[in-house]
Amino acid sequence: MTDQSPASPPNPQRGVKVRAYADTLRSELKSSPSMRKGERTRLRLRIAAAEALEKSGYQDLKVADICKLAGVSLGTFYIYFTDKEDISVGIAMDFVTHLYDEARRASNGLGDWQAVYETNLFFVKAYGANPGLMRSHVQLQSLEPAFRAVWEPLHQEWLNRLARSIRRRSPEDLSPEDALRMALALEQMVFSYIYNAVVTQAFPVKTDESDPEKLAKMLTQLWFRAIHARDPTPSEMAGT
């Protein structure tokens, strides 16, 4: 691939904070001093569940671990949640919704190259900050029909948004069906590559993925070429 990118991205994450999701929930707790006691206890349990999922993954998660991290009894846990599936499905869905919202904010109002680049860069950094939650997300998809039931409509909405963007940006007159197929293929490419590069680090060949900007640029070049059938110009990559 020809290296045409500027020395540094002109819109580095545009103020979007990339951090562990448990820290996002902690900020919510700290910013709500008037929250009722029961609501605070429920949120403390959610924070603890996010931490436990990050550390152990869904399959090895135990309710007792959540309670220990939250500093509450087992009885208190069951006042608010049915079991580990109940709290995990809620955390995973809120986490993914949060990722989608932040990704949209990172790319809002940008041109073809920069919108995709900022989205990819956000996901690279977000996966790196939350590898355990990403593993838990994959485990829940595989193991829990209740999770799939709420996850699939959200994922479809995201794909529909990508398809609309692809139709708008493509020089070809794509049908909605073809745009959706392209959205699914490109989204799966990006998800699988980032997941294997950042979360599992399980590639069949040795690669250097230590630079988030380099990885995001490479994925964006592939995305851009698939839609436009050409390389981006230096001015497009510079956001001008």
Rosetta blueprint (number, residue, H / E / L):
1 M L
2 T L
3 D L
4 Q L
5 S L
6 P L
7 A L
8 S L
9 P L
10 P L
11 N L
12 P L
13 Q H
14 R H
15 G H
16 V L
17 K L
18 V L
19 R L
20 A L
21 Y H
22 A H
23 D H
24 T H
25 L H
26 R H
27 S H
28 E H
29 L H
30 K H
31 S L
32 S L
33 P L
34 S L
35 M L
36 R L
37 K H
38 G H
39 E H
40 R H
41 T H
42 R H
43 L H
44 R H
45 L H
46 R H
47 I H
48 A H
49 A H
50 A H
51 E H
52 A H
53 L H
54 E H
55 K H
56 S H
57 G L
58 Y L
59 Q L
60 D L
61 L L
62 K L
63 V H
64 A H
65 D H
66 I H
67 C H
68 K H
69 L H
70 A H
71 G L
72 V L
73 S L
74 L H
75 G H
76 T H
77 F H
78 Y H
79 I H
80 Y H
81 F L
82 T L
83 D L
84 K H
85 E H
86 D H
87 I H
88 S H
89 V H
90 G H
91 I H
92 A H
93 M H
94 D H
95 F H
96 V H
97 T H
98 H H
99 L H
100 Y H
101 D H
102 E H
103 A H
104 R H
105 R H
106 A H
107 S H
108 N L
109 G L
110 L L
111 G L
112 D H
113 W H
114 Q H
115 A H
116 V H
117 Y H
118 E H
119 T H
120 N H
121 L H
122 F H
123 F H
124 V H
125 K H
126 A H
127 Y H
128 G H
129 A H
130 N L
131 P H
132 G H
133 L H
134 M H
135 R H
136 S H
137 H H
138 V H
139 Q H
140 L H
141 Q H
142 S H
143 L H
144 E L
145 P H
146 A H
147 F H
148 R H
149 A H
150 V H
151 W H
152 E H
153 P H
154 L H
155 H H
156 Q H
157 E H
158 W H
159 L H
160 N H
161 R H
162 L H
163 A H
164 R H
165 S H
166 I H
167 R H
168 R H
169 R H
170 S L
171 P L
172 E L
173 D L
174 L L
175 S L
176 P H
177 E H
178 D H
179 A H
180 L H
181 R H
182 M H
183 A H
184 L H
185 A H
186 L H
187 E H
188 Q H
189 M H
190 V H
191 F H
192 S H
193 Y H
194 I H
195 Y H
196 N H
197 A H
198 V H
199 V H
200 T H
201 Q L
202 A L
203 F L
204 P L
205 V L
206 K L
207 T L
208 D L
209 E L
210 S L
211 D L
212 P H
213 E H
214 K H
215 L H
216 A H
217 K H
218 M H
219 L H
220 T H
221 Q H
222 L H
223 W H
224 F H
225 R H
226 A H
227 I H
228 H H
229 A L
230 R L
231 D L
232 P L
233 T L
234 P H
235 S H
236 E H
237 M H
238 A L
239 G L
240 T L
